[in-house]
Amino acid sequence: MTEAGVNFYSLYEITVGVQWKGEGIGYEIEQFFYSFPFTQIYNGGKPAHIELKFVATDVPSHIPYTASQPLNGYDSSIYEADGHVYLTDGLSVFQLQLQAGTGLVTLHRSFKEKPPLSKYNFFLVGLIHLLSSRGFYDLHAAGLVRDGMGYLFLGESGSGKSSTALSLVSQGWHYVSDDALFLRSSADGIESLAFRKHFYLDPALSRQFPEIDPHLKGSAMGNHTKRFLDVESVYPGRFQPSCFPKVLIYTQIVLQPESMLIPVDKTTAFIRLMRQSSSLFFKRQAVNVHLEAIKRLVSQSDSYELLAGRDLYEEPERISEILSGLIV
């Protein structure tokens, strides 16, 4: 008997309906949605904002011959044809109608053998396209809150972003996320929203934060160097699902004894912020609206560069002292 089912998920007033048919597809869907703060709901027969349908196939799926030249990244290629967006890894295809909010996902039987990170990215890139058309824009950043004020810490992997966030949470700050956020425009400004439930950390950080060691879990991403941390189990009551950022801090680890915090001008901040919103570089639609949201975020915030020196490695708690001089 063929496996099949229907589930509904909720995320920030957005309802996602998921229908699937095919062996093992339900498991793949469950693994993906587990990584994010979606809540499974009973939808009562109401239409969903985003509707996804998953089917299985034994033959490679094809892209229409009229498709545009592809944009490549995250182990996939993205095409546009006849008002549709097509995301493919060469065998499976995620076909999107952005304005309608629908996606048809045709999974080749080989999909279950792909590395976990490749599967995760395939689903994520498609979902980000659909959420972008609903006004949610991805951002690679850590979101923290102190005394009601939002701070975003930004930087490439290995820049000290997550370790800085963990240090501040251990000192009583509230957190939105350590790595994955959405931006959303509102009358009050640009709001940042959590888009991952757990911190994703190098286990070596347990040397500086021994309390996290028993709570580090094996990564679902297949990355043997990083682990998930359920922060609520270590520092309960500090999660905050959203904030309005007022401070942007770009982190960088440097070979110097003392850390420094340097102001960054608006133009530089805008360019650096764009680099942390990856979907700008793999989508063609709604780019101007996305850029306007980033511009508004820079406008409402003060920006700095944190040059993290040896002192922060030896005494992570010093980050509070360094940030205490900020006047916003």
Summary of the structure (lengths in Angstrom):
residues: 328
radius of gyration: 20.5
end to end distance: 61.6
largest distance: 64.7
contacts: 1043
relative contact order: 0.12
helix: 29%
strand: 36%
